[in-house]
């Protein structure tokens, strides 16, 4: 008999804490661990001791890279709730680690967006917001650093509206700001909350609202009540009829609208000064979903029929592996989110993506870097398994007798390559092991061997991404490597449609020969549409069994374009005609025929080189704006817009080819005396101008 749950599933909150790089997210997470009684001493990022930031490089760089998953408990700051269980996924805030954010969004039920009261909504915040929209994640926002010079809560609220097109609803307002930040006014209770400094914010008291804040508090309370009343016609009628809504009705209205992603309740505080995080934790209980509040997870049965699984212990077991981590003591940890059913340590589960059965050795619940072994996990839980060998990120685990594939995660293709070579013979073998292990953990990192040069090429999402991986090879695997100059991941495509291109492979000189013959039409399929193969054969001119071979031959040719050997993207092939020979035709002959036809068609279809374009955003003091824009233009950038950043500086948005962005951080620093910052992320591929394409092709010859 299964052990009864310690915490009923409606009291689970699976949340992510998401933010721009310096908004103070790690400090916020640390405070959560402190108040929830897991942490007894507060770890400060400033001295690099934060519990969540447990990989060494994160401590050196002071940025969060791995989303560690932590379980903690909360009963409310006034102990007013039954015990709730929070599974917190810490997510990175740096653009090169977008994949990590995407991966954690997939397994969350709700998110807390942390913004800086001084910097407001920054570029990475927009990326995270888009991903939260994509997975329909309900969210609340916490405006941190209210104690800093230039802090302004209401400006951040306005930016959520204008920059993110969100619908922010403050449920607290700050008492003071900067050095005078004292606490918050709770708009539900219409009371001031003042936290006690001596107990590091563990104790607090309710007081009267300061006289100079009463009208501000009343104005924002009115907006909050109206937002809550919009939950239903019946509540709206009650509100418009002048009836007073109870605190329960307001919370319920806000909760339902938050779950529907219609509003984003906002709070504020200073994690560093131990103020405000406690009230935000109460908001997680009041306003964010339990696993029962989110739609049942969609998947497919093994015959492709769509189905769903409810968050219930009585359903068959299903889970998604969302992160792999290498642990020096126990080997590979596979983090997974259980969507339905129960699994115990020692159980055998099916990996439906690979069609393999595996035994779960032990199950551990993580607290940042510490772990506690547990017997079983149930619907809604997040834990790590020890002993799974074959599983990679994004794969489904389920009970052997009820196979199911959950929706696959999509991982972007890398945009930057570098060659790495081991410094010594001894490093050679270790490097292979290290790279394979890292690639298994991180699907946006790829490893391959260049056929011509024999070099090992690693690819990733940006310079910082690759730097950190090379760094991890050194620390975790003891591999010293030399790293080449970064290379851009170019692509090839076509610009026009060509019809009736024949590819024929015939060798018939006595004995069994080879014969394959096909005719194709090749057409551009549009940006980001990938490769499509359409079978238009009529009357059996090519037998059914050979048609997949033509497709395979073409697919093999896609990896090596005709201009400079780059992968070919966004083309559609229509197989229209062909012929065969009863004896001499074979799969390999049609594969070769497909490849010949494709290469010839590509030659005629106006082939061109595509280069990755990056969305670049620079925040700079006004006096350097001319220099920054001039420099972006020199890098073939197209400036797409300019905004005030609300702090007397300018925010410039541009689209710039990745090839021109190497070393940009150093150049920007020296041009602006270190005062400007920038972020960039991959936007799309676009046709390279002739002089660039020529240079690229000559370099490959």
ChimeraX attribute file (.defattr): number of C-alpha atoms within 10 A of each C-alpha:
attribute: neighborCount
match mode: 1-to-1
recipient: residues
	/A:1	3
	/A:2	10
	/A:3	7
	/A:4	7
	/A:5	10
	/A:6	8
	/A:7	13
	/A:8	12
	/A:9	20
	/A:10	14
	/A:11	20
	/A:12	23
	/A:13	26
	/A:14	27
	/A:15	27
	/A:16	26
	/A:17	27
	/A:18	28
	/A:19	31
	/A:20	25
	/A:21	21
	/A:22	17
	/A:23	26
	/A:24	21
	/A:25	29
	/A:26	30
	/A:27	24
	/A:28	23
	/A:29	24
	/A:30	25
	/A:31	28
	/A:32	24
	/A:33	26
	/A:34	18
	/A:35	24
	/A:36	22
	/A:37	14
	/A:38	15
	/A:39	16
	/A:40	10
	/A:41	11
	/A:42	19
	/A:43	21
	/A:44	15
	/A:45	22
	/A:46	11
	/A:47	10
	/A:48	18
	/A:49	16
	/A:50	21
	/A:51	23
	/A:52	27
	/A:53	29
	/A:54	18
	/A:55	15
	/A:56	15
	/A:57	17
	/A:58	18
	/A:59	20
	/A:60	13
	/A:61	10
	/A:62	19
	/A:63	20
	/A:64	24
	/A:65	26
	/A:66	20
	/A:67	21
	/A:68	24
	/A:69	26
	/A:70	23
	/A:71	21
	/A:72	19
	/A:73	20
	/A:74	23
	/A:75	16
	/A:76	22
	/A:77	19
	/A:78	13
	/A:79	10
	/A:80	9
	/A:81	14
	/A:82	11
	/A:83	16
	/A:84	20
	/A:85	24
	/A:86	23
	/A:87	24
	/A:88	26
	/A:89	27
	/A:90	27
	/A:91	28
	/A:92	28
	/A:93	26
	/A:94	23
	/A:95	24
	/A:96	21
	/A:97	20
	/A:98	22
	/A:99	20
	/A:100	24
	/A:101	27
	/A:102	21
	/A:103	21
	/A:104	23
	/A:105	27
	/A:106	21
	/A:107	24
	/A:108	26
	/A:109	26
	/A:110	28
	/A:111	24
	/A:112	24
	/A:113	23
	/A:114	28
	/A:115	29
	/A:116	28
	/A:117	29
	/A:118	23
	/A:119	19
	/A:120	27
	/A:121	26
	/A:122	22
	/A:123	23
	/A:124	21
	/A:125	25
	/A:126	17
	/A:127	20
	/A:128	23
	/A:129	19
	/A:130	14
	/A:131	18
	/A:132	23
	/A:133	14
	/A:134	12
	/A:135	14
	/A:136	17
	/A:137	25
	/A:138	26
	/A:139	29
	/A:140	24
	/A:141	26
	/A:142	29
	/A:143	29
	/A:144	29
	/A:145	30
	/A:146	31
	/A:147	23
	/A:148	17
	/A:149	12
	/A:150	14
	/A:151	23
	/A:152	23
	/A:153	26
	/A:154	15
	/A:155	16
	/A:156	25
	/A:157	24
	/A:158	17
	/A:159	18
	/A:160	23
	/A:161	14
	/A:162	12
	/A:163	14
	/A:164	16
	/A:165	12
	/A:166	17
	/A:167	19
	/A:168	23
	/A:169	25
	/A:170	23
	/A:171	26
	/A:172	29
	/A:173	23
	/A:174	23
	/A:175	21
	/A:176	17
	/A:177	21
	/A:178	17
	/A:179	11
	/A:180	11
	/A:181	19
	/A:182	21
	/A:183	25
	/A:184	25
	/A:185	24
	/A:186	21
	/A:187	20
	/A:188	16
	/A:189	13
	/A:190	17
	/A:191	18
	/A:192	22
	/A:193	24
	/A:194	19
	/A:195	22
	/A:196	15
	/A:197	13
	/A:198	8
	/A:199	10
	/A:200	17
	/A:201	20
	/A:202	18
	/A:203	14
	/A:204	18
	/A:205	11
	/A:206	15
	/A:207	12
	/A:208	11
	/A:209	17
	/A:210	13
	/A:211	7
	/A:212	9
	/A:213	14
	/A:214	13
	/A:215	10
	/A:216	10
	/A:217	22
	/A:218	13
	/A:219	11
	/A:220	17
	/A:221	22
	/A:222	12
	/A:223	14
	/A:224	23
	/A:225	25
	/A:226	20
	/A:227	21
	/A:228	26
	/A:229	24
	/A:230	16
	/A:231	20
	/A:232	12
	/A:233	10
	/A:234	11
	/A:235	19
	/A:236	17
	/A:237	13
	/A:238	13
	/A:239	17
	/A:240	12
	/A:241	9
	/A:242	9
	/A:243	10
	/A:244	12
	/A:245	16
	/A:246	11
	/A:247	12
	/A:248	10
	/A:249	15
	/A:250	20
	/A:251	20
	/A:252	17
	/A:253	22
	/A:254	29
	/A:255	25
	/A:256	19
	/A:257	22
	/A:258	25
	/A:259	22
	/A:260	16
	/A:261	18
	/A:262	16
	/A:263	21
	/A:264	25
	/A:265	25
	/A:266	26
	/A:267	27
	/A:268	29
	/A:269	32
	/A:270	26
	/A:271	26
	/A:272	20
	/A:273	18
	/A:274	23
	/A:275	30
	/A:276	27
	/A:277	26
	/A:278	24
	/A:279	19
	/A:280	24
	/A:281	20
	/A:282	19
	/A:283	21
	/A:284	24
	/A:285	21
	/A:286	15
	/A:287	24
	/A:288	28
	/A:289	27
	/A:290	23
	/A:291	25
	/A:292	17
	/A:293	14
	/A:294	18
	/A:295	12
	/A:296	16
	/A:297	16
	/A:298	14
	/A:299	19
	/A:300	15
	/A:301	15
	/A:302	14
	/A:303	8
	/A:304	10
	/A:305	9
	/A:306	13
	/A:307	14
	/A:308	15
	/A:309	19
	/A:310	20
	/A:311	25
	/A:312	20
	/A:313	20
	/A:314	12
	/A:315	15
	/A:316	21
	/A:317	27
	/A:318	32
	/A:319	31
	/A:320	26
	/A:321	24
	/A:322	24
	/A:323	27
	/A:324	22
	/A:325	18
	/A:326	14
	/A:327	12
	/A:328	9
	/A:329	6
	/A:330	9
	/A:331	13
	/A:332	19
	/A:333	22
	/A:334	26
	/A:335	25
	/A:336	25
	/A:337	25
	/A:338	26
	/A:339	28
	/A:340	26
	/A:341	22
	/A:342	23
	/A:343	25
	/A:344	16
	/A:345	19
	/A:346	15
	/A:347	14
	/A:348	17
	/A:349	23
	/A:350	22
	/A:351	27
	/A:352	20
	/A:353	18
	/A:354	12
	/A:355	10
	/A:356	13
	/A:357	17
	/A:358	19
	/A:359	16
	/A:360	20
	/A:361	14
	/A:362	19
	/A:363	25
	/A:364	22
	/A:365	21
	/A:366	20
	/A:367	20
	/A:368	20
	/A:369	14
	/A:370	11
	/A:371	14
	/A:372	10
	/A:373	14
	/A:374	13
	/A:375	12
	/A:376	18
	/A:377	22
	/A:378	25
	/A:379	25
	/A:380	29
	/A:381	24
	/A:382	29
	/A:383	27
	/A:384	25
	/A:385	21
	/A:386	19
	/A:387	18
	/A:388	19
	/A:389	13
	/A:390	11
	/A:391	20
	/A:392	21
	/A:393	20
	/A:394	22
	/A:395	21
	/A:396	27
	/A:397	28
	/A:398	27
	/A:399	21
	/A:400	18
	/A:401	10
	/A:402	13
	/A:403	23
	/A:404	31
	/A:405	23
	/A:406	26
	/A:407	15
	/A:408	14
	/A:409	14
	/A:410	12
	/A:411	15
	/A:412	14
	/A:413	15
	/A:414	18
	/A:415	23
	/A:416	22
	/A:417	23
	/A:418	20
	/A:419	20
	/A:420	18
	/A:421	17
	/A:422	18
	/A:423	14
	/A:424	12
	/A:425	8
	/A:426	11
	/A:427	17
	/A:428	15
	/A:429	12
	/A:430	16
	/A:431	23
	/A:432	14
	/A:433	13
	/A:434	19
	/A:435	23
	/A:436	15
	/A:437	17
	/A:438	20
	/A:439	17
	/A:440	18
	/A:441	21
	/A:442	20
	/A:443	20
	/A:444	22
	/A:445	25
	/A:446	19
	/A:447	18
	/A:448	14
	/A:449	12
	/A:450	11
	/A:451	8
	/A:452	6
	/A:453	7
	/A:454	9
	/A:455	14
	/A:456	18
	/A:457	18
	/A:458	23
	/A:459	25
	/A:460	26
	/A:461	23
	/A:462	21
	/A:463	17
	/A:464	14
	/A:465	20
	/A:466	21
	/A:467	12
	/A:468	14
	/A:469	19
	/A:470	21
	/A:471	18
	/A:472	19
	/A:473	20
	/A:474	16
	/A:475	13
	/A:476	13
	/A:477	17
	/A:478	14
	/A:479	24
	/A:480	21
	/A:481	19
	/A:482	11
	/A:483	17
	/A:484	12
	/A:485	9
	/A:486	17
	/A:487	16
	/A:488	19
	/A:489	20
	/A:490	24
	/A:491	25
	/A:492	27
	/A:493	28
	/A:494	26
	/A:495	17
	/A:496	13
	/A:497	18
	/A:498	18
	/A:499	16
	/A:500	16
	/A:501	21
	/A:502	20
	/A:503	24
	/A:504	20
	/A:505	21
	/A:506	18
	/A:507	13
	/A:508	11
	/A:509	8
	/A:510	6
	/A:511	8
	/A:512	11
	/A:513	15
	/A:514	20
	/A:515	24
	/A:516	28
	/A:517	26
	/A:518	29
	/A:519	22
	/A:520	24
	/A:521	20
	/A:522	24
	/A:523	22
	/A:524	21
	/A:525	19
	/A:526	15
	/A:527	13
	/A:528	11
	/A:529	12
	/A:530	13
	/A:531	17
	/A:532	16
	/A:533	17
	/A:534	13
	/A:535	16
	/A:536	10
	/A:537	18
	/A:538	11
	/A:539	7
	/A:540	11
	/A:541	14
	/A:542	23
	/A:543	15
	/A:544	11
	/A:545	10
	/A:546	19
	/A:547	18
	/A:548	16
	/A:549	22
	/A:550	30
	/A:551	22
	/A:552	20
	/A:553	22
	/A:554	23
	/A:555	19
	/A:556	13
	/A:557	20
	/A:558	22
	/A:559	15
	/A:560	16
	/A:561	21
	/A:562	19
	/A:563	22
	/A:564	20
	/A:565	17
	/A:566	20
	/A:567	17
	/A:568	26
	/A:569	24
	/A:570	18
	/A:571	24
	/A:572	19
	/A:573	22
	/A:574	19
	/A:575	23
	/A:576	20
	/A:577	21
	/A:578	21
	/A:579	16
	/A:580	20
	/A:581	14
	/A:582	8
	/A:583	11
	/A:584	16
	/A:585	22
	/A:586	18
	/A:587	19
	/A:588	18
	/A:589	25
	/A:590	32
	/A:591	25
	/A:592	26
	/A:593	26
	/A:594	32
	/A:595	26
	/A:596	22
	/A:597	25
	/A:598	25
	/A:599	19
	/A:600	14
	/A:601	26
	/A:602	26
	/A:603	14
	/A:604	16
	/A:605	19
	/A:606	13
	/A:607	18
	/A:608	23
	/A:609	26
	/A:610	22
	/A:611	23
	/A:612	21
	/A:613	25
	/A:614	23
	/A:615	20
	/A:616	25
	/A:617	23
	/A:618	22
	/A:619	23
	/A:620	23
	/A:621	18
	/A:622	14
	/A:623	11
	/A:624	16
	/A:625	19
	/A:626	10
	/A:627	13
	/A:628	21
	/A:629	18
	/A:630	12
	/A:631	16
	/A:632	22
	/A:633	15
	/A:634	11
	/A:635	16
	/A:636	14
	/A:637	23
	/A:638	17
	/A:639	18
	/A:640	12
	/A:641	10
	/A:642	14
	/A:643	11
	/A:644	14
	/A:645	18
	/A:646	14
	/A:647	11
	/A:648	9
	/A:649	17
	/A:650	20
	/A:651	23
	/A:652	22
	/A:653	23
	/A:654	21
	/A:655	22
	/A:656	23
	/A:657	24
	/A:658	25
	/A:659	19
	/A:660	16
	/A:661	18
	/A:662	16
	/A:663	9
	/A:664	14
	/A:665	15
	/A:666	10
	/A:667	15
	/A:668	20
	/A:669	14
	/A:670	12
	/A:671	15
	/A:672	17
	/A:673	10
	/A:674	13
	/A:675	13
	/A:676	22
	/A:677	15
	/A:678	17
	/A:679	18
	/A:680	23
	/A:681	21
	/A:682	22
	/A:683	14
	/A:684	15
	/A:685	21
	/A:686	16
	/A:687	19
	/A:688	20
	/A:689	12
	/A:690	11
	/A:691	8
	/A:692	14
	/A:693	19
	/A:694	14
	/A:695	10
	/A:696	17
	/A:697	14
	/A:698	11
	/A:699	9
	/A:700	10
	/A:701	8
